Amino acid sequence: MGKILGRLLRILAWVSPVYQFRCSLLRKSGVKIGRNVYIGFLVMVDGEYPEYIEIEDEASIGPGVILMAHSGASPFHQRLKLYGEKPKKVKIERGAWLAAGSVILPGVTIGEGAIVTAGSVVSRDVPPYTVVGGHPARPLKKLK
């Protein structure tokens, strides 16, 4: 799929009033999305590498969540070769819940049934059935 068409699909998904339609548009743009997934309003998915994002069955992503698969440096840093990260896969496992406004950074896996609290910045993997929160996100509680 062309880059421009993929971008257009992600923009439409970003503002779509129906979550099922958001999922459909994101799938068409390259994001791997399972069944019975909820994606809230204004969720931003990495625009350059949507194919690096995987969301498993029954996951729930609240409004305003950001899923990043790469961290592109500024032109200054790129020119001086001070920073150069390759894109990394982001995986949201079955039944995980990302609350509103959380940010998931490149290379992170959110474990099965895990919960990321609102506004958290996740820079490390989250174990299954664990509640994490904060900046950076830290384990708060283990779910039974």
N, C-alpha and C positions, 0 to 999 in steps of 0.2 A: 504494500500500500504506500502511496506517496506521502511524503512528510506533510504537505499542505492539507491533504484530505484527512490525515490522522489528527492534525491540529484542530481542524474544523470540527471533527467528531468529538474531541475532548472538550472543546469550548461549548458545544451543544450539550454535552453530558453535564458540564459544570453548572449550567443554569436550568436544566430540565426540571420541570415540576413533579415528575413521576420517577420514583427510584428504579422501577423495573426498566424504564427507558434509558436511564443513566447507565445501568449495568450493560444493557445491549449496545449502546454507543461505545462504551469503554472497551467491550470485547472486540468490536469491529476496529478499534484503533490500535489493538495489539495487546491489551491487558488480559492476562489469564484470570478469569473469574468463574468460580464454581456455582453451584445451585443454591437457591434461597439466600442469596447475599443481599444485604441492605447497604446501600451507599447513599449517604445524606447529601443535602444541598451544598454546593460550593466546595466539594472535595476536589483537591488539586492532585493530579497524577503526573509524574515526571513526563515532561513534554518531549524530551529527546530520546528516552529509552523506555517507552511504555511496556515493551516486551519483557523487561526485567522485573515487572511487578506481577506477583501471583497472589490471588485471594481465594482461599479454599471455601468449601461449602459452609453455609450458615454463619459466616462472619458478618459483623455489623460495624460499619464505619460511619461515625457521626459527622455532622455538618462541619465544614471548615478544616477537615483533616488534610495534611499534606504528606504525600508519599513520594520520597525522592530516591532515585536509583543512581544518581550521579551528583557530583559536586564540582561544577565547572569553575575554575579559577577566573579571576579577572584577566583581561588581555595583558595587563602589566605582569602578573604572576606567570602567565603562560609564556610570554616572550622571554622572561628571565629564567624560565624553567625552575621556578621556586616551588611550584605546587602542581602535581599531576596525578590525579586519582582516576583510575578506570571505573566505569560503571559497575555496580554490584547489585546482585539480585536482592529484592525485598519480598519476603514471604509472610503472608498473614494466614496462619493455619486455622483449621476448622473451629468454628464457634468463638473465635476471638472477637473482642469488642474494643474498638478504638473510639474513645469518647471525643466530644467536640473539641476542635482546635488542636488536637495533638499533632506532633510532627514526627515522622518516621524517617530516619536518615538511611543512606545507602548501606547495604550489607546486613540489614537487621532482619531477624526472623522473630515474629510474634507467635509464641507457642499456642497449642490447642487450648481453647477455653480461657486464655489470659485476658486481663482487662487493663487497658491503658487509660488512666484518668485524664480528665479534660485539661488541655493546655500543656501536657507533658511533652518533653523532647526526648525521644528514644534513640540512643546511639549504640546500644548493645542489645544482644538477643534477650528476649523475655522468655523465661521457662514456662512450660505449660501450667495452667491453672494458678497463675500468680497475678496479683494486682500490683502494678507499678505506677509511679507518679513522680512529678517534679522535673527540675531542670538541672542536670540530666536526670532522666527517670531512674528511680531506685525501687527495689522491691518493698512493698508496704505490707503485704499480707499474702499468705498462701491459702488458696481456696480448697475446700474439702471435696 
